[in-house]
Amino acid sequence: MPQALEARHFAADGTLVLKVTDGLGLTAGTFSLKVQGGTARVTASDEVPDLELDIAALSSIYLGAVNPVSLAAAGTVHENTAGAAFLAARLFAVERPAHCLTHF
C-alpha cells in the first residue's frame, strides 16, 4: 500500500497519519503520509492516526471517486483530528475521477 500512495500525484502539500484496516490482512497498518510538491513519502507510524478507514474507503478516495468529508459524515471514515478529512480531500483532489468505459 505505501508503494501505491507514493506512485500517485497529490494536489496539495500536507501530512496525515492514516490507520488502515483490511479484512484480508494485506494492507492494514498505520502510516504517515507526507506530501510535498505533489510527491508522497509513506512510512509506518506509531502516532495517533488523524483518520481511521478501511482499504475500500481509501481506494475510493485514492481514485477520486468519493470525497473523504462525505465518507466521514457517513461514518465510513473516522476523523480523530478535526479537519483531517478536509485535508485528505485537498491532498487527494483530482481534476477528473477515474472512469471505466466498459461495463463488466
VEXTOR-329090 format. One record per residue (C-alpha): residue number from 1; residue in three letters; x, y, z. Coordinates in steps of 0.2 Angstrom, whole numbers. Layout:
<recs>
rec n NUM; res ALA; xx X; yy Y; zz Z
...
</recs>
This chain:
<recs>
rec n 1; res MET; xx 0; yy 0; zz 0
rec n 2; res PRO; xx 14; yy 13; zz 3
rec n 3; res GLN; xx 20; yy 10; zz -14
rec n 4; res ALA; xx 3; yy 14; zz -22
rec n 5; res LEU; xx 2; yy 30; zz -12
rec n 6; res GLU; xx 20; yy 35; zz -17
rec n 7; res ALA; xx 16; yy 32; zz -35
rec n 8; res ARG; xx 1; yy 44; zz -35
rec n 9; res HIS; xx 2; yy 63; zz -38
rec n 10; res PHE; xx -6; yy 74; zz -25
rec n 11; res ALA; xx -14; yy 90; zz -27
rec n 12; res ALA; xx -8; yy 99; zz -11
rec n 13; res ASP; xx 5; yy 98; zz 2
rec n 14; res GLY; xx 1; yy 91; zz 20
rec n 15; res THR; xx 4; yy 77; zz 32
rec n 16; res LEU; xx -9; yy 64; zz 38
rec n 17; res VAL; xx -7; yy 49; zz 49
rec n 18; res LEU; xx -19; yy 35; zz 42
rec n 19; res LYS; xx -24; yy 19; zz 51
rec n 20; res VAL; xx -30; yy 7; zz 38
rec n 21; res THR; xx -39; yy -9; zz 41
rec n 22; res ASP; xx -41; yy -23; zz 29
rec n 23; res GLY; xx -52; yy -38; zz 31
rec n 24; res LEU; xx -40; yy -49; zz 21
rec n 25; res GLY; xx -25; yy -43; zz 31
rec n 26; res LEU; xx -15; yy -37; zz 16
rec n 27; res THR; xx -13; yy -18; zz 18
rec n 28; res ALA; xx -18; yy -15; zz 36
rec n 29; res GLY; xx -7; yy -3; zz 47
rec n 30; res THR; xx -4; yy 14; zz 52
rec n 31; res PHE; xx 5; yy 25; zz 40
rec n 32; res SER; xx 12; yy 43; zz 39
rec n 33; res LEU; xx 8; yy 51; zz 23
rec n 34; res LYS; xx 19; yy 67; zz 20
rec n 35; res VAL; xx 16; yy 76; zz 4
rec n 36; res GLN; xx 27; yy 90; zz -3
rec n 37; res GLY; xx 27; yy 96; zz -21
rec n 38; res GLY; xx 14; yy 83; zz -26
rec n 39; res THR; xx 25; yy 69; zz -21
rec n 40; res ALA; xx 22; yy 57; zz -6
rec n 41; res ARG; xx 33; yy 49; zz 6
rec n 42; res VAL; xx 24; yy 35; zz 16
rec n 43; res THR; xx 31; yy 27; zz 32
rec n 44; res ALA; xx 25; yy 15; zz 45
rec n 45; res SER; xx 20; yy 25; zz 60
rec n 46; res ASP; xx 15; yy 23; zz 79
rec n 47; res GLU; xx 7; yy 40; zz 80
rec n 48; res VAL; xx -11; yy 43; zz 84
rec n 49; res PRO; xx -20; yy 42; zz 67
rec n 50; res ASP; xx -28; yy 58; zz 60
rec n 51; res LEU; xx -40; yy 46; zz 50
rec n 52; res GLU; xx -46; yy 28; zz 53
rec n 53; res LEU; xx -53; yy 20; zz 37
rec n 54; res ASP; xx -54; yy 3; zz 29
rec n 55; res ILE; xx -45; yy -1; zz 12
rec n 56; res ALA; xx -61; yy 1; zz 2
rec n 57; res ALA; xx -63; yy 19; zz 8
rec n 58; res LEU; xx -45; yy 23; zz 5
rec n 59; res SER; xx -46; yy 15; zz -13
rec n 60; res SER; xx -62; yy 26; zz -17
rec n 61; res ILE; xx -53; yy 42; zz -10
rec n 62; res TYR; xx -37; yy 37; zz -20
rec n 63; res LEU; xx -46; yy 36; zz -36
rec n 64; res GLY; xx -55; yy 52; zz -33
rec n 65; res ALA; xx -72; yy 44; zz -33
rec n 66; res VAL; xx -78; yy 49; zz -16
rec n 67; res ASN; xx -74; yy 65; zz -5
rec n 68; res PRO; xx -67; yy 60; zz 12
rec n 69; res VAL; xx -78; yy 73; zz 20
rec n 70; res SER; xx -93; yy 64; zz 14
rec n 71; res LEU; xx -86; yy 47; zz 20
rec n 72; res ALA; xx -83; yy 55; zz 37
rec n 73; res ALA; xx -101; yy 61; zz 38
rec n 74; res ALA; xx -107; yy 44; zz 33
rec n 75; res GLY; xx -97; yy 36; zz 47
rec n 76; res THR; xx -86; yy 26; zz 35
rec n 77; res VAL; xx -70; yy 36; zz 39
rec n 78; res HIS; xx -67; yy 41; zz 57
rec n 79; res GLU; xx -59; yy 58; zz 60
rec n 80; res ASN; xx -48; yy 59; zz 76
rec n 81; res THR; xx -41; yy 76; zz 71
rec n 82; res ALA; xx -53; yy 89; zz 67
rec n 83; res GLY; xx -51; yy 95; zz 49
rec n 84; res ALA; xx -42; yy 79; zz 44
rec n 85; res ALA; xx -55; yy 73; zz 31
rec n 86; res PHE; xx -55; yy 90; zz 23
rec n 87; res LEU; xx -36; yy 90; zz 22
rec n 88; res ALA; xx -37; yy 72; zz 14
rec n 89; res ALA; xx -50; yy 80; zz 2
rec n 90; res ARG; xx -37; yy 93; zz -3
rec n 91; res LEU; xx -22; yy 80; zz -4
rec n 92; res PHE; xx -32; yy 68; zz -15
rec n 93; res ALA; xx -41; yy 80; zz -26
rec n 94; res VAL; xx -42; yy 75; zz -44
rec n 95; res GLU; xx -46; yy 85; zz -60
rec n 96; res ARG; xx -57; yy 71; zz -65
rec n 97; res PRO; xx -62; yy 55; zz -56
rec n 98; res ALA; xx -57; yy 38; zz -64
rec n 99; res HIS; xx -70; yy 32; zz -76
rec n 100; res CYS; xx -71; yy 15; zz -84
rec n 101; res LEU; xx -78; yy 15; zz -102
rec n 102; res THR; xx -84; yy -3; zz -102
rec n 103; res HIS; xx -96; yy -12; zz -90
rec n 104; res PHE; xx -91; yy -28; zz -83
</recs>
